[in-house]
Amino acid sequence: MLPRYFLGLIGLYFPEYAINIIVSVKIFSVSVNRFLQRISRDGGLASSNNFVVKFLNTKFEMPYEMDEKLEFYCNEAQLPNLNTSEGSINGMYLGSGAVKYPHTRVFTEVQLGFILDANLSLLKFFNAWQDYMFNEKMGGTKQQNRNVTLKYMDDYVADLAIMKTELSPYNDQLRRPMTYILERAYPYAIDAVPLQFGSNQVTQLTVQFSYMRHYTINNDIQNIEGDLIGMNNPVSIGASQFI
């Protein structure tokens, strides 16, 4: 019987022996080394603080440098979920109860969070987007008995791209394993921005987006070559390919 300190020294070189020195090692089929090798072959673990948000195919003129502000100031995003509406059939088989079947794909809203600069640039931008949807004139005083009209949907929607990114060996580039393209998106709700006296905190803005549907573009980032996206490169969208 080997002393415990000797078994501990073995565990420094063979981590599978250090898991439990009493139970037989044969029970542990996966060692720490193999686990790390598996992660390395898969490109590492996904991190929640690497993503890029862009608006594509806007029907209106974007303010100067707004693309960069949206990209840098967006501090919270979501990869959208996907639901399915179901119906039921009774009596499909003799003696059976209700049998469910899917009939409609349901796309729910997404939420984006932004930090605000001193000029409140993003708050002004999304307010202007809402005013543009309802034909509100920018600036100046408005008549109380003014009418509220709505533009055609094709005039104010845009495609929203949420790119999940990962770090790469190159400082100015990121790997992009998956990109969600949200078609015909628009801000349907701008949440209230809380202000208060007290400790100084960065003001944050939350915007809710509705959209028609989404699809994904997948890239294999296990190999570095050919799977990098430059942060300063222009992003465009075609009929079926995201460049």
PyMOL commands that set and color helices and strands:
alter all, ss='L'
color gray80, all
select helices_A, chain A and resi 4-13+15-18+25-27+32-41+66-73+121-133+153-155
alter helices_A, ss='H'
color red, helices_A
select strands_A, chain A and resi 51-56+74-76+83-89+99-106+110-115+158-167+173-190+204-210+213-218+228-230
alter strands_A, ss='S'
color yellow, strands_A
deselect
rebuild
show_as cartoon
